[in-house]
Amino acid sequence: MKVDFKISKTTKKEKIQGIIAYGIIAICVFIYFKFFR
């Protein structure tokens, strides 16, 4: 419940920045596995 409240309190800009950050991490992990296999 507390976590949901914290998430809803964050602005749309912060949510978008978080999504972009996760996307960059996912791409980095994908490239890492592609090159090291």
Buried (B, 14 or more C-beta within 10 A) or exposed (E): EEEEEEEEEEEEEEEEEEEEEEEEEEEEEEEEEEEEE
